[in-house]
Amino acid sequence: MKTRRLPTGLMSLQKQIVKCELCPRLVEWRTRVAREKTLRFKDEEYWGRPVPSFGDPHARVLIVGLAPAAHGGNRTGRIFTGDRSGDWLYRALYRGGFANQPTSVSRTDGLELNDCYITAVIHCAPPANKPTPDEIGNCRPYLLREIELLNGLTVVVALGRLAFDAAIAAIGLEEKEGQGRRTPRPPFKHGAEVPLRGGLTLIASFHPSQQNTFTGKLTEPMFDQVFTRTRAIIDCRDA
């Protein structure tokens, strides 16, 4: 699969993200983790900066995660790369035809996404995987701009409740035709579908965190179902 070069707008945005220092707590944490490392990666050079988004600039599918993992994306410099959550995600994307390989271990491992773009609610690893509301707010303009630039989007897949909330806040719920009222927002649950403005469909999924996958709250068939449904929606729009 030929590597796609990002258009100027997306390239500029990703450079802006990587240079961001708006959140002092996150700047301190990501750099400390990169400096102190963890034993199994002690010989690796950590990225230690905000992690840019990644994928096909012509994507019809946008995947929104929570944040880079301290020893995953914060180490490798690529979102959902080098941790267990990423292992689950890229296997599912490969099975669904959205990735050319089922694994992702580094920025140079040959992974390419097809019709899919991956971003996050925040781009820095947060302590205990818990960003503050202010930190989420600081990163929201990046998500808004990505949605503007990815003008072929049809489906947004939210991995976890925070991503679900962030997608709705960024895009907005669809208004009922002729009534000026928005579609009632359903509670977050795995597989929930929500109509968003601009004809987009939001699909909710449990996050592929170890807490969810080790306990069986999220299984691979459940995860695959999300991307099977995603594929059905985008194919139906093209029919």
N, C-alpha and C positions, 0 to 999 in steps of 0.2 A: 504494500500500500504506500503510495507516494505521500511524503510529509507535506502537510498543508501549511503555507505561510499565513500568519494572521494578517488581516487587513490593518491599515494604519491606525484606525480608531481603536481597535481591540489591543493592538500592540502598545499603543501609547497608554491605554488604561492599565495594562498589566505592569508596565514600567512604573506607573504612578503608585500602584498597589505595593510593589516591592519596596519602594522608598518610604512608605507611610510610617510615621511615628506619632500618630495622634493619641495613642493610649499608653501612657507611661507604665502602667502595671504590666501590660502585655509586652512592651519593649524590654522591660527588666527581666521578665520571666523567660521569654524566648531566647534572649542572649545568654542568660544564666544556664539554661538547659543545654544550649549549644556549647558552652564553655566547659561545663562539668560532665556532660554526656552521661551515658549509662554503660555499664561494664561490657555488655555484648557488642556495643558500637564504639568502644573507646578509641579504636584506631581510625575511625572515619571522621571526615571533616563535615560538620553540620552546616546546614543552610543558615539557620538562625535568623531569618528575616520573614516578613510577610510572604505567604505562599500564593503565587498567582493562580488564576483559573487555568483551565486546560481543556482542549478539545477541538472539535470541528467548527470553524467559524460560520458554516452554513447549516448548523444543527437545527433540527426541529424539536429536539428534546434538551431541556436544561435540567440538570440534576443539582439540587441544592443540599449540601451537607451542613454540618454545624461549624467545624473548625479543624485546622490541621492538628494531628496528634503530636505531642511533644517529641517523641522519638520516631515518628512517621514522617509526615510532610515537613515538619520543622527540621528534620534531619536531611531528607532527600531533596527538598525544594519542589516537590510536585505533589499536588493534592491527592489524598487517598493512596499514597505510595509508600510502601515499606512498613505497613501495619496490618493487623488482622482485619480491621474493617475494610481496608482497601482490597485485601485478598477476596473477601466476600463480594464486594462491589464489582471488581473487574471480572471475576468468574461469571457473575450474572450478566454483565454487559456482553461478554464474549458469547455466552449461550444465546443471548437475545439478538446477536448480530450487530451490536453497537461498538465492539472492540475487535481488533485483529488478533489479540492474544489474551489468555486468561490470567496473566500475572503482571504485576508492576512492582519493580524493586528499585528503580532509579530513573532519573530523567533521561537517560540515554539507552534504555533497554529495548527500544523499538516499538513501544506501545503507540498505537494510533486509535483514536476514537472516530467512529463513523456516525454522522447524523446526531451527535451527542456532545454536549459541552458541560463541564463540571465546575461548579463554583461552591462558595461556602458563605454562611451567615457572617462569619468574621474570618479574616485571613491570617491571624496570628494564633499560635497555640496558647490557650488560656490555662491558668492553674486549675487543676481538678476538672478540666473540660467544662468550666462554668464561666462564660463571659457575663459581664454585667450589662444591664440595660443601656448604659451610656456607651459601652464598647460596641454593642450591637448597633446603636444609633450612628456611631462614628463610621462604621463600615457600610451602612445602608446605601449611601450614594454610589458606592462601587457596584452594588447589585443592581440598582436602578439603571445605571449607565450601561451595564452589560445587557440588560433586558432590551434597552433601546437599540443597542448595536446588533444584537442577535435578532434581526427582524424577520427571520423565518420560523420563529418558535411556534410550536403547536401545543406541546405538553411540558409541564413543569413537574418533576418528581421531587418531593420533599422528603428527605431522610430524617425523620424525627419531628417532634412537636415544635421545637424552636424554628426549624427550617420551614415547617408548615405555616407557622405564624408569620415568619419573615416574608415568605412568598406572597401571602395575602396582603400584608402591609405594603409591600412594594408595588404590587400590580393592581390590587383592588378586586372586589367581588363583582361579578356581572350583575347589571341592573335588569330587573324584570321589564320586558318590553311593554311600553305603553303605560306603565304604572309608576315609573320613577323610583321603584323600590329595588333594593338589592336582594339577591338570593340569600335566604337565611343560611348562616354559616353553620355547617354541621360540626360536631365535635371531632377532634382528631382521633382517627382509628386507622389501623392498617387497611389499605385498599380503598379508603374513602376518596371520592372524586368531587371536586368543587369547580364550578364554572367561574372563570376569571374574566376580567375585562379583555377586550381585544380578541375574543374567541378562544382564549387559552383554556386548557384543562389542567387543573392541579390534581395530582395523585399523591396520596399520603402513603408513606411506608415507615415501619419501624426502622430505626437506625441500625445498621449492621455492626453495632458495638458488641464487644465480648459479653457484656452484661445481658444483651438480648440473645445472642447466638448460643452462648454456653448454656443458658437456661431453657432454650427451646422456644422462647417467646417469638423469635424469628427463625424460621427454617428456610433452607434453600428453595424448596418448592413455593413457599409463600413469597419469597423475594423474586423468584422467576415469574410468578404470576403478575407482579407489578410491571415488569418489562414486557411480558406478553400482552398485557392490556395496553401499555404504551404503544407498542408496535401496531396493535389493532387500530388505535385511534389515528395515528399518523397515516397509516395505509388507507383508512376509510376517507380521510380528508383528501387524499390524492385520487381517489376513485372517481 
